[in-house]
């Protein structure tokens, strides 16, 4: 074997070893959390409803789970489509189900086809009709009857098919109100409320707590003597059948998840103020790691 051939074989050998070493370092290196670099634990398909608090918590969980090695897909759908997709297995989880009243129809329809968590992540939710606080003579739903012209016979609503919208339709019948519930979207409803308040004009809309709008404007709930909207609501999450087996640790984390007015309020503010929702969620996660550690311990 002459020198040139010998040198060529040696060069090929060195190149082969270098390639193998590079592959080993990129595919086999163990990370601090015990997973291999670049290795994913699976993809979780999460429903996202176009509500301020839902956008906030879905982005929050996307940040948390992707830091733990999962891939999270956020799918923008309304409440009805979310429940149907969970039942069919097209989605893995939905983070917001209001019980016992607002989403009772969905619970009754799908309780055997998907898993509604017994665990609650927000304890003191409230739903009802609101008006600006400057409307001093409008304090109850009954007051709407005598002031139809003032409101032009309209209740400004949001996403058709949402549980709260369905309950509002029932409320109109229960109180025998000659009003139309006008559907749109949550952002459009919030814009309408803001514009009315700037001009100190009348407006009535279904709203819920927690919601960032209560920190922006002085609003009041109308008394609901018939309790059509119920009392205190609790927010649960839901998952498709088999989710607990496929994503055991995530299922456990979601069941440990708890937020109060301060934590959800801060998260919603960060997400709303950020250029992109995910940026606000990342900021909140970074600042609230101690709380998150209680969920994913």
LODREN-940022 format. One record per atom (N, C-alpha, C): residue in three letters; x, y, z. Coordinates in steps of 0.2 Angstrom, whole numbers, plus 5000, padded with zeros to 4 digits. Example, Ala and Ser with C-alpha at 12.3 -4.5 7.8 and 13.67 -1.06 7.14 Angstrom:
BEGIN
Ala506649725039Ala506249785039Ala506649845039Ser506449895035Ser506849955036Ser506450005039
This chain:
BEGIN
Unk500449945000Unk500050005000Unk500550065000Unk500450114995Unk500850174995Unk500550225000Unk500950275000Unk500850325005Unk500150365004Unk500050374998Unk499450414996Unk498750374998Unk498750304997Unk498250264999Unk498150255006Unk498750255009Unk498750245017Unk498450305020Unk498750365017Unk498450425020Unk497650435019Unk497450415013Unk496750415011Unk496350375016Unk496550315017Unk496150275022Unk496150305029Unk496750335031Unk496750365038Unk496250425038Unk496250465033Unk495850525032Unk495050505033Unk494850445029Unk494250425029Unk494050405036Unk494450365039Unk494350345046Unk494250395051Unk494650455051Unk494550515055Unk493850545054Unk493650555048Unk493050585046Unk492450545049Unk492550475048Unk491950425050Unk491950435058Unk492450435062Unk492450445069Unk492150515071Unk492350565067Unk492050635069Unk491350635068Unk491050605062Unk490350595061Unk489950565067Unk490250505069Unk489950465074Unk489950505081Unk490450535082Unk490550575088Unk490050635088Unk489950665082Unk489450715082Unk488750695083Unk488550635080Unk487950605081Unk487850585088Unk488350565091Unk488250545098Unk488150605103Unk488450655101Unk488350715105Unk487650745105Unk487450745098Unk486750775097Unk486150735099Unk486250675098Unk485650625099Unk485650585106Unk486250585109Unk486250545115Unk486450575121Unk486550635121Unk486850675127Unk486250685132Unk486350665138Unk485850665143Unk485750735146Unk485150765147Unk485050825149Unk484950825157Unk484850885160Unk484850885167Unk484150855170Unk483650855165Unk482950825168Unk482950755166Unk483450725163Unk483450645162Unk483250635155Unk483050675151Unk482850665144Unk483450675140Unk483450655134Unk484050665129Unk483850735125Unk484450765124Unk484350825120Unk483950825114Unk483450865113Unk483150865107Unk482550815107Unk482550765112Unk481950715112Unk481350745115Unk480750735112Unk480150765114Unk479750705118Unk479350725122Unk478950675126Unk478250665123Unk478150695117Unk477450685114Unk477150755113Unk476650755108Unk476250815107Unk475650815110Unk475450865114Unk474850875117Unk474450935113Unk473850915111Unk473350955107Unk472850985112Unk472951055113Unk472551085118Unk472051135114Unk471451135116Unk470951175114Unk471051245117Unk470951295112Unk471051365115Unk470451405113Unk470051435117Unk469451475116Unk469651545116Unk469351585112Unk469551655111Unk469251705117Unk469451675123Unk469251715129Unk469851735133Unk469951795136Unk470551825138Unk470851775143Unk470451745148Unk470751705153Unk471051635150Unk470651615145Unk470851555141Unk471451555137Unk471551615134Unk472151625130Unk472751635135Unk472651665141Unk473151665146Unk473351595148Unk472951555151Unk473151495154Unk473351445149Unk473151445142Unk473351395137Unk474051415135Unk474251475135Unk474951495133Unk475351485139Unk475151495145Unk475551475151Unk475751405151Unk475251365150Unk475351285150Unk475751265144Unk475751305139Unk476151285133Unk476951305135Unk477051355138Unk477751375141Unk477951325146Unk477551305151Unk477751255156Unk477951185153Unk477451165149Unk477551095146Unk478151095141Unk478151145137Unk478751135132Unk479451145136Unk479451175141Unk480051175145Unk480251105148Unk479651065149Unk479750995151Unk479850945146Unk479950965139Unk480050925134Unk479450905130Unk478850925131Unk478250915127Unk478250965121Unk477850945116Unk477650995111Unk476951005112Unk476751065112Unk476051085113Unk475751125107Unk475251095104Unk474851135099Unk474251165102Unk474151225101Unk473551265103Unk473051265097Unk472451245098Unk471951245092Unk471451295094Unk471351345090Unk470851395092Unk470151375089Unk469751355094Unk469051335092Unk468551355097Unk467851355096Unk467451385101Unk467251325106Unk466851335111Unk466751285116Unk466351225113Unk465851235109Unk465551175106Unk466051135103Unk466451155098Unk466951115094Unk467451085099Unk467651125104Unk468151095109Unk467851035112Unk467251035115Unk466950975118Unk466850915113Unk466650935107Unk466550875102Unk467250845100Unk467750895099Unk468450865097Unk468750825103Unk468650845109Unk468850805115Unk468550735115Unk467850735114Unk467550675114Unk467750625108Unk467950655102Unk468150615097Unk468950595097Unk469250625102Unk469950615102Unk470450665098Unk470150705094Unk470450755090Unk470850805094Unk470650815100Unk471050865105Unk471150825111Unk471650845115Unk471850805121Unk471550835127Unk471550905127Unk471250935134Unk471051005132Unk470551025137Unk470251095137Unk470351115144Unk470651175145Unk470751195152Unk470251235155Unk469651245152Unk469151285155Unk468451265154Unk468151235160Unk467451215160Unk467151245166Unk466651285165Unk466351315171Unk465751275174Unk465751255180Unk465251215183Unk465051245190Unk464451235192Unk463951195190Unk463451215185Unk463451285183Unk462951315179Unk463151325171Unk463651365170Unk463751395164Unk463851335158Unk464251285160Unk464351235155Unk464051165157Unk463451175160Unk463051115162Unk462851075156Unk462651115151Unk462351075145Unk462851035142Unk463551055142Unk464051015139Unk464250965143Unk464150975150Unk464350915154Unk463850865154Unk463250875153Unk462650825152Unk462750785146Unk462950825141Unk462950795134Unk463650755133Unk464150765136Unk464750735135Unk465050695141Unk464750695147Unk465050665153Unk465250595152Unk464950555148Unk465150485147Unk465650485141Unk465850535137Unk466250535132Unk466950565133Unk467050595138Unk467650625140Unk467750635147Unk468250655150Unk468450665157Unk468350735159Unk467850755163Unk467850815167Unk468150805174Unk468650845175Unk469050845181Unk468650855187Unk468750815192Unk468450835199Unk468750895202Unk469450905200Unk469850955203Unk469651025200Unk469751075204Unk469551145202Unk470251185202Unk470351225197Unk470951265197Unk470751335199Unk470151355199Unk469951425201Unk469251415205Unk469251445211Unk468651425215Unk468151475215Unk468251535214Unk467751595215Unk467551625209Unk467351585204Unk467151625198Unk466451645198Unk466251695194Unk465651725195Unk465451745187Unk464751735186Unk464451755179Unk463851795180Unk463751845176Unk463151885176Unk463051935171Unk462551975171Unk462552035167Unk462852095171Unk463252135167Unk463552195170Unk463352255166Unk463352315170Unk463252375167Unk463852425170Unk463952475167Unk464452525170Unk464152555176Unk464652565181Unk464352585188Unk464052655188Unk464152695183Unk463852755182Unk463052755181Unk462852695179Unk462152685178Unk461752665185Unk461652725189Unk461452715196Unk460752685196Unk460352695191Unk459652675192Unk459552595189Unk460052565187Unk460052505184Unk460452455189Unk460152415193Unk460452375198Unk460252305198Unk459752285194Unk459452215194Unk459252205187Unk459252135185Unk458952115179Unk458252145178Unk457852145183Unk457152165182Unk457152245180Unk457652285182Unk457752355180Unk457752355172Unk457952305169Unk458052305161Unk457352315158Unk456852285161Unk456252285158Unk455952355157Unk456052395162Unk455752465161Unk456252505157Unk456752485155Unk457252525152Unk457552495145Unk457052465142Unk457252435135Unk457452485130Unk457152545130Unk457352595125Unk458052625126Unk458152625133Unk458852655135Unk459452605132Unk459252545132Unk459752495129Unk459652475122Unk459152505119Unk458952485112Unk458752415111Unk458552385117Unk458252315117Unk458852265115Unk459452285117Unk460052235115Unk460452225121Unk460652165122Unk461252135126Unk461852125122Unk462352155123Unk462952145119Unk463352085121Unk463352035117Unk463651965119Unk464251955116Unk464551895116Unk465151875113Unk465051805109Unk465451755110Unk465451695105Unk464751655106Unk464451655100Unk463851605100Unk464051535102Unk463651505106Unk463851435108Unk464151425114Unk464451485117Unk464751485123Unk464251465129Unk464451435134Unk463951415139Unk463651475142Unk463951525143Unk463751585146Unk463151625141Unk463351615135Unk462851645130Unk462151605130Unk462251535131Unk461651495131Unk461251515138Unk461651525143Unk461251535150Unk460951605149Unk461251655146Unk460951715145Unk460351715141Unk460351675136Unk459651665132Unk459151635136Unk459351585141Unk458851565146Unk458651615150Unk459051665152Unk458951715157Unk458351765154Unk458451775147Unk458051825144Unk457351795144Unk457251725143Unk456551695143Unk456351695151Unk456751675155Unk456551675162Unk456351735165Unk456651795163Unk456351855165Unk455851895161Unk455751855155Unk455251885150Unk455451955148Unk456151955146Unk456352015143Unk456352025135Unk456052075133Unk456052085126Unk456652115123Unk457252075124Unk457852095122Unk458152045117Unk458652065113Unk459052025108Unk459752015111Unk459951955111Unk460651945113Unk461051945107Unk461451995106Unk461852005100Unk462551965100Unk462651915097Unk463251875097Unk463851915093Unk464451905095Unk465051935091Unk465651895093Unk466151925097Unk466651885099Unk466851925106Unk467251895110Unk467451925116Unk467851995115Unk468351995110Unk468652055109Unk468152115107Unk467752095102Unk467252145100Unk466752165106Unk466552125110Unk466152145116Unk466552185120Unk467152175122Unk467552215126Unk467652285123Unk467752285117Unk467852355113Unk467252395114Unk466652365113Unk465952395113Unk465852425120Unk466052385125Unk466052405132Unk466452465133Unk467052465131Unk467552525132Unk467352585128Unk467052575122Unk466852635119Unk466252665122Unk465752625125Unk465152655128Unk465352685134Unk465852665138Unk466052695144Unk466452765143Unk466852765137Unk467152825136Unk466652885135Unk466052865132Unk465552915130Unk464952915136Unk465052875141Unk464652865146Unk463952855144Unk463952805139Unk463252785136Unk463052715140Unk462452695139Unk462152635142Unk462452575138Unk462552525142Unk462752455139Unk462652405144Unk462452345142Unk462352285146Unk462652225143Unk463052185146Unk463352125143Unk463452075148Unk463452015146Unk463651955150Unk464451955151Unk464651955158Unk465351945159Unk465451895165Unk466051885166Unk466251835171Unk466951865175Unk466951835181Unk467651845184Unk467951775186Unk468551765184Unk469051825183Unk469051855176Unk469151915176Unk469251945169Unk469652015171Unk470152025166Unk470552085167Unk470152155166Unk469552145163Unk469152215161Unk468952245168Unk468852205173Unk468652235180Unk469152275183Unk469752275180Unk470352315183Unk470352375178Unk470052375172Unk470052435168Unk469552475169Unk468952455170Unk468352495171Unk467952475177Unk467552525179Unk467152515185Unk466452485183Unk466352425184Unk465752385181Unk465452355187Unk464752345187Unk464452315192Unk463952255189Unk463952205193Unk463452145191Unk462752165193Unk462252145189Unk461552165191Unk461352105195Unk460852125200Unk460552075204Unk460152025200Unk460251955202Unk459951905198Unk459451865203Unk458851895204Unk458451865209Unk458251795208Unk458251775202Unk458051705200Unk458651655199Unk459251685200Unk459851645200Unk459951605194Unk459751635189Unk459851605182Unk460551585181Unk460951635182Unk461651625181Unk462051585187Unk461651565192Unk461951525197Unk462351575202Unk462651545207Unk463051575212Unk463751575210Unk464151545215Unk464851545213Unk464951485209Unk465351495203Unk465551445199Unk466251425200Unk466451365198Unk467151335199Unk467351315192Unk468051325190Unk468251315184Unk468651245184Unk468551205180Unk468851135180Unk469251135173Unk469551075172Unk469751065165Unk469550995163Unk469550975156Unk469350915154Unk469850885149Unk469850815149Unk470350785144Unk469950725141Unk470250705135Unk469950645131Unk470050585135Unk469650535134Unk469850465137Unk470450445134Unk470850415139Unk471550395138Unk472050445139Unk471950505140Unk472450555141Unk472850535147Unk472550515153Unk472950505159Unk473450445158Unk473250395153Unk473750345152Unk474350365147Unk474150415143Unk474650435138Unk475050485140Unk474850525145Unk475250585148Unk475150585155Unk475350535158Unk475250525166Unk475450585170Unk476050605169Unk476350665173Unk475950725172Unk475750745165Unk475450805164Unk474750795167Unk474450745167Unk473750735170Unk473750745177Unk474350725180Unk474450735188Unk474550815189Unk474950845185Unk475050915185Unk474450955185Unk474050945180Unk473450985179Unk472950975185Unk472950915188Unk472550905194Unk472850945200Unk473450965200Unk473751005206Unk473751075204Unk473551095198Unk473451165196Unk472951205200Unk473151265203Unk472751305207Unk472951385206Unk472451425205Unk472651495204Unk472151535208Unk472351595210Unk471851645214Unk471851705210Unk471451755213Unk471351815209Unk471951855207Unk472451855212Unk473051885210Unk473451855205Unk473551785205Unk473951755200Unk473651755193Unk472951745193Unk472651745186Unk472651815184Unk472551865188Unk472451935186Unk473151955183Unk473751935186Unk474351955184Unk474551925177Unk474351855177Unk474451825171Unk474051855165Unk473451865166Unk473051895161Unk473351965158Unk473552005163Unk473852075162Unk474452065158Unk474952015160Unk475552005156Unk475351985149Unk474951935148Unk474751915141Unk474451965137Unk473952005140Unk473652055136Unk474152115134Unk474552135138Unk475052185137Unk475652165132Unk475752105131Unk476352085127Unk476152085120Unk476652095116Unk476552095109Unk476252025106Unk476451975109Unk476151905108Unk476051875114Unk475451835115Unk475251805121Unk475751765124Unk476151725120Unk476651685122Unk477251715126Unk477351785124Unk477851825127Unk477651845134Unk477051865135Unk476751875142Unk476751815146Unk476551755143Unk476551695147Unk477251675149Unk477751685145Unk478451665147Unk478651715153Unk478551775152Unk478651825158Unk478351805164Unk477751785164Unk477351765170Unk477651705173Unk477851655169Unk478151585171Unk478751595174Unk479151645171Unk479851655174Unk479751685181Unk479251725182Unk479251765189Unk478851725194Unk478551665192Unk478151635197Unk478251555197Unk478951545197Unk479151475197Unk479051435203Unk478951475209Unk478851445215Unk478151415215Unk477651455212Unk476951425212Unk476951375207Unk477251375201Unk477251325197Unk477551255199Unk478051265203Unk478351205207Unk477851165211Unk477351205214Unk476851165218Unk476451125214Unk476351145207Unk475951105203Unk476251045200Unk476951055199Unk477250995195Unk477750965199Unk477650965206Unk478150935211Unk478150855210
